[in-house]
């Protein structure tokens, strides 16, 4: 059963091949067996999962269908009522969420069963899942390698089939990059397509929730339940959600795909480039046309991001002061000591680094020189994409310039670590939808193909991804170490 996709699990539940309780128990057993090796989960909600599974079985007997009874895992920055929601941080180690995030609520209303909360870089700040207070996550394809970040726990859980699907968040590539490094499908929707209410904020103008699954079809199923307007989130767009499943099998012949030369330049590993080119050739065989394009400001995406994102994180994380909730230091001498020690003891080095950068660029005398300039460059990056979409239907590129790197390899070199997201960050700055799909292997490690669409073009992305996956089986591959009952 663990090899089945969401679509296959739904079919099995509808046919009575197994119950939700049986399915949930199977995944819980796999988590107990393999999580000590992978460290993909922070919290396992066994009792809650079995209770929800029993309720789901009853609902199915009463005629409810769809995702009812299918298990899922949530990245640990989605507030889940009555469940620890830690953001991978000591600061929130004891925080039990009093309400559900809208994403959690939507999937719960759809009848899905919560297996647990997945490990992540602290407050979603990282590209390797090594900044978590609960220790680093391991890549199922090679446990000496990183799974990518910040949604590395979600990616590893799906890749090792400890869960059939998971939620993730993408601020600068944190769904797509781990999806690429772990060999799964990951979709970052258009900014505003999915509610951010109850999703602990890192950088409010960049964060977006999305599905992490085995296939594009599964991503469509999850996005259908996750997306939609939410009055509780002022950044959520009041736009009707299309039927993402209905267009999956559309013919992609005649679609024009743009190849940005900047994404195939120096820094891209030769084997990764070759694998991505082979995947693009497969799309050509399906009738897609290729056009060379330029995104001239894309080289400025990393410096722009590392001004905008830290500035927003500095503001968002100011609330963790040791007073209202979260970690509080022992025996503070006075209020200033309480603030200083609670934050320095409760937050990790990478989070503190970004807060310091963000506070600096927002400070008097530097706001205009840094933050304002970054926002102007961000607009140029957005305009590059808009001009490209006047010529092409979609952009194709590598998701990551390399395959998964060794644990500890870049941990003490923040600048090199930041370059891991060079192919993904521009999409977030522009607010566009994009996804990563498995495209092959290099050095026996997964390689991802990135598809970038125009605003609210998720259906088109899913259509192209599904068409590719109908011709290939990279998305079906499971690491030998976890391909066991």
N, C-alpha and C positions, 0 to 999 in steps of 0.2 A: 504493500500500500504506500510505502514512503516515497516511491518513485513517481506516484501519480501527480499530475498537475491539478490546479484548482478546478479546472473544467472537468477533469476525469473524476475528481473526488465528488463533485456535485452530481455527476451522472451515477456514480456508485451509490451515493446516499439515496438518490431518487429511485434506483432499481432495487434497493434493499439489500445490496451486497454486504453492507456493514452498517453499523449504527454510528452516530456521532460519538457516543461513549467509547466504543471500540477504537475508533479513529483517534480520539483524543488520548486514550490510554497508550496507544502505540507511539504517538509523538512524545508523550511524557516519558516513556521508557527510553526512547532514543536520546532525549535531553539528559536524563539521569546518567546514561551510559557515556555520552560523548562530550557533554559540557565541561567536565573537569579537564579535558584535553584542550578544548577550544576556547573556553571562557566567553562564550557568546552571549550567555544570559546573566543578568545581574539578579533578577528575581524570577522564580518559577512559581506560578500561581496554580498549583495542582488542585487544591480543593475547589477554588473558584471555577477552574476549567471543567472539572467533572460535573459540578452543579449546572454550569451553563450548557454542557453537552446533554445532560438529562433533559433540561428544558427544551433544547433544540430538537431532540428526538420526539418529544411530545408535540412540539409545534409542527414538525414534519408530518406526524400522524393526523394533524388537524388541517393539513393541506398547504402549509407554508413551504415555499421552495427556495430557489436561488442559493445564496451563500449560507443559508441556515445549517448550522452544525459543523461548518468547516473551521478548523483551528487557524489561528493567526498569532503572531508575536508583534509587540509594539516596541519601537525604539523608546528608550527610557527618558525621553523628554516630553512625551505625551502624558498629560495628567490622566490618571486612571483612578476612578473613585475607589477609596479603600485600599489602594495598592501603593506601595512605595514607588515614588517617581523621583529618581535621584539625579538625573542628568549626568550620570557618571562622576559625580562630585561629592567630596566629603561635606561640602556646604549643605547639600540636601539629602545626606545619607539617611536622616530620620524623618524625611518629609513624606507623609501619607496624604495623597491628593484628596481633597474633599469633594471633587466634582470630576466629570469626564471632559476631556478635550472634545471638540466637535467631531474630529476624525474618529476618535474612540467611540463616541456616542453613535455616530452614523453606522459604523461597522457592527456595533453591538445591536443596534436596531435591525440590521440586516441578518442578525442571528449568528454572527461569528463567535467563536470560542477563544478566549484569551489564554494562551499557553504561558505567557510571561513577558517580562520586559528585557529588552536586549541591551547589551553593553555598548558603550559609545565613548568617543573622545569627550573629555570633560566640557560640558556646556557646548558641545558640538564644535569645539575648537581643535582641529587637527586633521591630518591627512593619512594617518596610519593606525589609528585606534590604540596609540601608546600613551595617551595622556589621561586615560581613565583612572580614577581613584581605585577602581576594583581590578586593576591590572590589565595588561594588553590582551587583545583578542588575537587568536592564531588563524592563519589562512588554511582552510581545509585541504587545499591542494599541496601545501607544504607548510607544516606547522612551525618552521623556522622563519617563515615570511609573514609580512603584515597583510591584513585583509583589506587595507584601505580605510579611510575614515571620512566623516565621523560616524557614518552608519555601518561601521565594520561588523558589529555584532549581528545586526539584521542580515547583512550580506552573508556572513559565515553560517548563520543558522539556516538560511535557505539553501546555500550551496551544499551543506552537509546533510540536508533534508531533515533537520531537527524541527523544522516548521515548513509548511507548504508555501507560506508567504509571510511577508513582514512589512511594516511601515517604516519609512525612513524620512529624513529631511535633507534638503539640499540648499546650502547657503552659498557654496562656491564649487560644488561638485560632489557633495557628500552622499548623494544617492548613486550617481553615475560612476564615480571613480571606484568605490568599493564593489559595485556591480561588475565593473570591468575586471578588477583584480581577482574576484572570486568566481567569475564565469556565470553570472546570472543576468536577468533582465531588470533594469532599474529605470523608472520614469520620473523626471522632474517636470511637473505641469507648469503652465503659464502662471506667473505671479498673480495671485488673486483667484485662481481657479478652485483652490481648496482652502478651507478655513484654517486660520492660524490660531483660533481661540483655544486656549488650553495647551498650546504648544509652547513650551518655555522658550522665550525669545533669546536669540543670540544677536542677529542683525536684522531688524524688523523689515527693512526694505529689500532684503535678499532671501530670507528664509521661505522655503516652500515645502510642504509635505507631499509625499508621493509613494507609490507602491514599489515593492521589491519582490520579484516573483521569478518563477522558472521561465515563463513564456510571455510573449506579447499579449496573447489571448487572456492569460491570467491577469496581467496588468490592466487590461480593459475592464475585466470583471470587477477588480478592486476599485479602480478609478471611478467607475460608474456609481459605486456606493459612497465613495469618499467625497466626490466633488459636489459643488452646489453653493448657492449664496447662503451666507450666514450673517444675520443682523448683528451678532455679537462681535464680528470682526470687521472693522471699518475699512480694511484693505481688500475684503472679499468682493469680487465683481458680480453684480446682479445680472448674470447672463445664463440663459438656459443651458442645461447640460445635455449634449447630444447623446444618441445611442451609440456608444463606442464599439459595441459588438457588431452592429449591423454592417459596418463598412470594412470589416477585417479582411474579407476575401475579394475586395475590389481589385481589378486589374491595375497594376502600377505602370503598365506600358505607356510611354509618352511623358511620364513625370520627369522633370528636369532637376538633376541633383548638382549642387554646387560644390566644387572642391577648392577650399580656401588654401592658397599656396602657403600661407603663414603657418598652417597646422601640419604641413609636411616638410618643414624646414629643419635646420640644425637643432639637435636636441632630441629628435625622434629616433628611437632605437630602430636599427635597420630591419630586424626580424619583425618587430611590431608593424613597421611601415609596410613590409611585404604582405603580412597577414591581412592588414586592413585593405590593401589594394586588391587582394584576392576576393575579399568580401564585397568590395565595390564592383568588381567584375561580375560577381554573381547577380547583383542588382541590374547590371547592364544586360545580362542574359534574359532577365525578366522584362526587358523593354525600356528600362530607365535610360535617360540621356544624361551625359556628363558635360558640365560646363566649368571651366576654370574661373574662379572669382578671387577677389581680394578683400581682405578685412584689414585695412591699413593701420588701424589703431589697436589691433588685438594685442600687440606687444606691450601695450600700456595697461592691460587688464590687471596684472598682478599688483603693480604699485598702486593702481587706483583702488583695487579691492582692499589692500592692506592699509588704506587710509579710511575708506568708508566703513568697512566691517568693524574694525576696532573702535571707531568713533561711536558707532551704534551700540556695540557691546559694552563700552564704558558707561553709557547711559542706562542700558537695560540691566546691567549687573550691579548698579548702585544700590538696588533694593536689598541686597544681601549684606546686611550690616550687623547681624548678630542680635537684633532687637525683636523683630516681628516673627520670623520663622527661620528654620535652618540652623546651622551650626553656631554655637556661641562659646567663646573661650571661657576657661575656668578662672574664677576670682579676679575679674578686671579691677584695676585700681580706680579708674574713672571712666567717663563716657568715651573719651578719646582712645584710651587703652582698649576698651571694649571693641570699638570700631576697627582699630588697627590689627589687633591680634585675631579677632574673629575672621577677618578677611584674609590675613596672611596665613593663618592656620587652616582655614576652610577651603581656600582656592589654590589650585596647582600653579606651577611655574608658567605654563603656556597661557593660562587664563590671565594671570597677573601681568604677563608681558603685553598681552593685547589691551588690557585695561589701561596700562601705562601709556601705550602708544596712542590709544584713542583719546585719553584725557589730554595728552600733549597737543594733538592736532586740533582739538576743540578749544584750547585755551586762548585767552586774550592775546592778540598779536600773531597767532599762528592759524587761526580759523580760516582767514582769507587765503593765506599762502598754501595751505594744505587741503583742508576739507572742501572749501569752495572750488578750488582748482580740480580736485578729484571728481566732484559732481559735474563739472564742465566736461572733463574727459569722458566720464560715464555717458554723457549725452552723445559724444562723438562715436563712441563704441556702438551705441544703440542705432545711430544713423547709418553706420557701416552695414549693419545687419539689414536695416530697412531698404537700403539701396540694393543689397544683394538679393533680397526677396522680390525685387521688381524684375529680376532676370531668372530666378530659379524658384522651384516649389519647395525645396528642402536643401539643407546643407549636410554633407557627410564628412566625417573626420575621425581621427583616433579619439578615444575617450581619455586615454592616459599615454604619455610618451614612452612609458616603460611598463613591463610586467611588475608583479609584486616584488618589492625589495626586502632585504633581510631585516628582521627585528633589530632595532638599535642602530641601523645603518645611517639614518639621517636624524636621529632623535636629538642629538646635541648640536645640530646645524640647522637652525630654524629657516634660514633663507633657502637652503637646498630643499628642505621639506616643503616650503611654500611653492616651489616650482613644480611640485607633483601635480598641482591643479591648473597648470598652464593652459590645458585644452578645455577646461570646463568653466572657468570663472567668468569669462566674457558673457556667457549665456545668462548667468544670474544678474550681472550688472544691467543687462538689457531686459530682463524679466521674461525671457522666451521659454518655450517648452523644449525639452530635449530628452533623449533617452540613450541608454547604452545597452547593446545586445551582444551576447557571446559570438565571436567571429573566428575563433580558432585558438591555437596555442603557440607559444614561443618559449623555449627552454622548459617545456612541459608545464607551463603556467598559462592561465587564460588571458586572452586579448579581447578587448571590447571595441565594437564599432559604435561611434556616436552619430545619432541622427538629430539634427536641430531644425525645428519648425518655426513658422511664423506664429504670431499670437493666436492662441486658442486652436491651434492646428493639431491637437493631440490625436484626433481620429486619424489624420493622415500619417502621423508618425507610427501609430499602432498598425495601420494598414501595411506600410512598407516593412516594418519589423516582422509582422506576421507572415507576409509573403516570403521574406528571406528565410524565416524559420521553417516554412513548409518545404524549402529546398535543402536545408542543412540540418544537422543534428547536434551542433555545438551546444545548444541549450539543454540537451538531454544528458550531457556528460556529468558524471559524478566521480569524485576522487575515489580511488580504489579503497582507501582506508575507511571510508564511510559508506561504501556501497554494499552493505551487509544488513541482513535482517536483525 
